[in-house]
Every structure is written in C-alpha cells, then in structure tokens.
Amino acid sequence: MSLLQVRELRTEFQLEDAVARAVDGVSFDVARGETLAVVGESGSGKSVAALSIMRLVPPPGGTTGGEVLLAGRNLLSLREREMRRVRGAEIGMIFQEPMSCLNPLLTVGEQVAETVRLHRGLGRSAAWRHAEEMLARVNIPEPRRRAADYPHHLSGGMRQRVMIAIALACSPPLLIADEPTTALDVTIQAQILELMRALQSELGMGMLFITHDLGVVAQVADRVAVMYAGRVVEQGTVGEVFARPLHPYTRALLRAIPRAGERRDPARLLPAIPGQVPSAAALPPGCAFAPRCALATAQCRAAVPPEEAAGPGRLVRCIRWREA
Amino acid sequence: MSASLVEVRDLEVTFGARRFFGGGGPALRAVAGVSFAVRPGEVLGLVGESGSGKTTIGRAILRLLEPSGGAVRFGGEDITHLPKPALRPYRRRMQMIFQDPYSSLNPRLKVRDIVGEAYEIHRIGTRGDRAERVAEMLDRVGLPRDAMDRYPHEFSGGQRQRIGIARALAVGPELVVADEPVSALDVSVQAQVVNLLLGLQRSLGLTLLFVAHDLGLVQFISDRVVVLYLGRVMEIAPSQTLYERPRHPYTAALLEAVPKPDPAARRRSEPLRGEIPSPFAPPSGCVFRTRCPYAIEACAQVTPSVTPVGPDHVKACIRDDIL
C-alpha cells in the first residue's frame, strides 16, 4: 500500500456568482521513499491539491469529495484536533516563502525546538539540542550560533533550510513541498534541491513536490503528475514522461521551454501554446485543453476524457493519445 | 566592428550613501565599474542572480536613476549628465518594458490612454489620428481593436504584457530595455510573448537589451550575453559560445545550476557552495572568489580586469589555466 493515496479529490471555491472547480477529481499515490512531482501552470490546481491534502484550504474554498489516505487513514474524516497532530508529526510542509511561515519574533532555534516539544513531548533542553542537530543536518554553517538568530538575519536560502529543519524535525513519513525553490536564485536552488535529495535518501520519507518548473521536476522526481485546469492529464515516471510525453499539453509544454545551448531556428521562434488557461469558474464542458489543442475534435469538446492506462504506471487523460 | 548604439563605460551606481548631514549608513555599490557596448539591431542579454546589478544597469542607461560614475553614450552622445529637458528627445528613442504587467499599468486608465499617453508626452501626431495610431499598435502586438476601451484588470497577464509592449513601442524607439518581461508569466504564455518581442525586434530593426535571471531564456533570445555577478562583468560572449565554452567559472557554474528538463541529464557535480555575498561588503579582489572552486590566493588580491579570450569574447578572471 502506498504511503499517500489521493482518490478523486475535489475542492471547490464558492464565488459570488459561480463555483470554481479548482481540483476536479484528482488521484495519485506517493510511495515511501519516492518523490512525486505535481507540475502545472497557474490555475492548474496543484497548490490547492496540496492544501487540500493538509486540510488547509482557505475559505471560501472547501474539499467536497474524495479521499486522502495517509498510511490507510482518511485525513478528510479526521477532527481538526487530530489533524493538527498529523501536520508536523506525520506530514512536514515547506512553502515558497519561508518568511511568511516563520515567526519573526522567535529565534530559528526556538522554532525548530517548538515543533519537537509540541509533537514529541521533549523537554526544553532536549528539544534545543535536537534543534541544533536539525540545523546542522540541513547544512547551516555554525548551527549553534545560527540557532540564536531571528529569521530576518538569514538569507532566503538559509531561511528555506530552517523551514526544512522544522518540517523534518519529527521525521514525518511524508513531506509536502510547494514551490520550495521558486523564490531562490538558481545557484541557491541547486543547493536546496541537492539537500532535499540527500535528506530523502537518508530519512526515506515520501515527498510530494509541487512546482511549475519542468526542469526542477526532471532533477528531483521519480514520477510526475501533470495538472491542467484542475485535473491530472498525464502521469508516469519522469524518464517516460519526458522521453515520450503522451498528452498534447505535456508535449506542447516541453517544447515551449527555451533550453540553454539549443540550436535555434533562424526565425528564433518558440513553439508556443496558443490561447490561455481557462478559468476554473468557467471550464469548457469537455477536455479543458481542447480549446488550445491542435488535435481537438468535436468528441473532445463534448465530454471530459476518462483517465486511460497507457502502460504500467502510466495514465493519460486524452482520447487521442495513441495518434499523437 | 559597427558603431555602438549604446556604450556603457566604467558605470557605477551607488545607493544609500547619504550626502547630507554626514555619516549615514554604508553605501551599496550596485554597479561597480561595468563596461559593454550594445550594437544597433542586436539582442544583448544581461543575466545574473540577485545583487548582480542587471536591473540597475538597465535603468541607469535609460537615466531612470543617476549613475554615480562612468558614462553612458547613446548614439555617440554622452547622456550621463544631460539635464531633463535635453534628455527628452532621448527618452523617445529608448523605452522600457517592465517585469510586472500588473503594477506597471495604471489601473485607472483605459488601454487607449495608456498607449496614447506617449504620443501626448512626445507630441506625436494630432489628437484626431491618435486613436488610429493606438489601434495600429494594438494590432501589432496581437490585441483586438476593441481592447482600446477596456481597463488593464480586464486582461490576462500575457495580454497585459502585450499592452506594455505596445506602450513602449508606440513612440518608435531605437532601443528597448526589457527587464524580466516574461518572468511573471506561465511557460505557455511566456513563449507567446517571447515570440512577439523577437518578431517585433526583427521587423522594426529594434535594439533590445534583455535583462533576466533565466540563463536558458536569455541564451535563446540573445545574440550576445553579458554575465554579471555582484555588480561586475564576469564574461561577455556570443550566446552559442557562452554555452559551448564558458571561460569564467561563474558562467560555468550558472550553466550547471540551471535545472535541465531532461531526467537523463541530472547534475552529478557538487553544486556551487556558499551564498551570494552581501553587496554592502563584497569580497576583495574577484567578487566571485568566495564561491569559486578554482580560487587561488592571488584572487583575493587583484581585481581581475576584463580581457579578451577569443573572438568577441571577454572574461574577468586571472586564471588562464582552467576551463
């Protein structure tokens, strides 16, 4: 059994005059020791899916259906009090902006220590020692001195290391990382990705990695789920999806990335995807990508295509994937 | 070599040094002696991480902020210290496209006025033909004519960036400084805007200074690339050369750090260590030496000068025995 099983998850936002279906029947698994990347553009629902798993969807949003099974237990049916124990102890979380998650009035050592006191019931001095160990583990230089620093003393990269230390302080079996390196410079991003990879192989946790960046996916993930307009349109191992993308959206997205050193055609044009992502409050009736898809037919526009198995562990939501 | 459209010589921009009442905080040297030339009709990329000075250089060229040293020449004329009225004709010849299509457009103005404002300021055409000029510009950037009477919030991010491009190009500039023009956009929309910019650049013969942090994108777009670190030039080379044979250790590290969309090309080497030093207290000698895997003692003593290493290719590194 997988560590995390997400089944037919649905999260909606009640707007004044419409309902935005931000997550519209999403299913995926994360095994122990594995990294699943969920990749998509803005409005794809990737972040809302992560928030739904943690039960942190802000109003007017709400999860209206599906199951989130963590080691077999459905998180959606837990009481809020029980859920608070799950967050931190069983699921570690890292977000894009560490500054908005850290308490500016507490030293970083106190914040790591607080997590283990809360979830592990360690005493003050034991918790502090554990905090120093965690800061050393995320490669913060001079961890003893840095433990007494406040978040604003640290650079963006160091703050993200602190967030990782807090997230992993209780050795949770699952880590959810939502765009953890998006706000960082590229050389710092490389360090943080390397650190996350090293910690994962050391601690063996499952990782759900949310990102918009296909480059990052290729570097960190074992498997990938591509989201578009609230649905997973393709899933598979990174090797297969990057080498042989099956959904027209995945293929178009991979082509649209400018790559360093790539021989440019003389006209120097990127293969762009026409149009734009539809609003979650006004999704077309059929395949949400159909309005931008070169292969779309009347059948594509009529009904949402079902998820089809296209090989072991390979899923695609396109009725024409065989022809593509 | 053809004459340059823009020449930047030993440019210095310093922030925070208080000139009155003595004392004050430490000065930040955002740009510390940068020189390069922009050739007419080329796309020149300025690439670097936080604190590299790339945005500041773009703004100093347009005189949106005052250089504290060095010179900027435009079309052969020294414009570094031109007073405002004398600068006006130059403002028409150089325009800017901003990163954030949400905050760079006045939300209270209709598109007609956002794009038309430039005609007013520079007294181009008559009031009567202004609407027609705006409509033509919208057409050029791929927006429908009826966009004229709508407000910025009615458009998506990509469409707003098109409005920003229309505004910049309305007065027929020779030079356009585009500062991270697609960084706020999704990949699928980014490609549309990049194609539009490059198409316009070629059809109008524009000179484009493309400022961005994304090396992959900069290399794709640019004919030549200037690599910056902590306010200094590390390397300047044609795009393809820079990729095939980077000669500065920082360029090599930057290329290595960009996550490639190819799982078969996972990085094997150690990522660059350490943090970008504070621009308030840059290292002595070569500013990159604190993170450089090739640094030797001499790197702390001498500031490397920018020297030629090949055709159209310069670097600022004292080590000739590496890379």
Interface residues (C-beta under 8 A of the other chain):
Chain A: E41 S42 S155 G157 M158 D185 V186 T187 I188 Q189 A190 Q191 L193 E194 H212 D213 L214 G215 V216 V217 A218 Q219 V238 G239 F242 A252 L253 L254 A256 I257 P258 R259 A260 G261 E262 R264 R268 L269 L270 P271 A272 I273 P274 Q276 V277 R292
Chain B: E49 S50 S156 G158 D186 V187 S188 V189 Q190 A191 Q192 V194 N195 L198 G199 H213 L215 G216 L217 Q219 F220 I221 Q240 Y243 E244 A253 L254 L255 E256 A257 V258 P259 K260 P261 D262 P263 A264 A265 R266 R267 E270 P271 L272 R273 E275 I276 R291
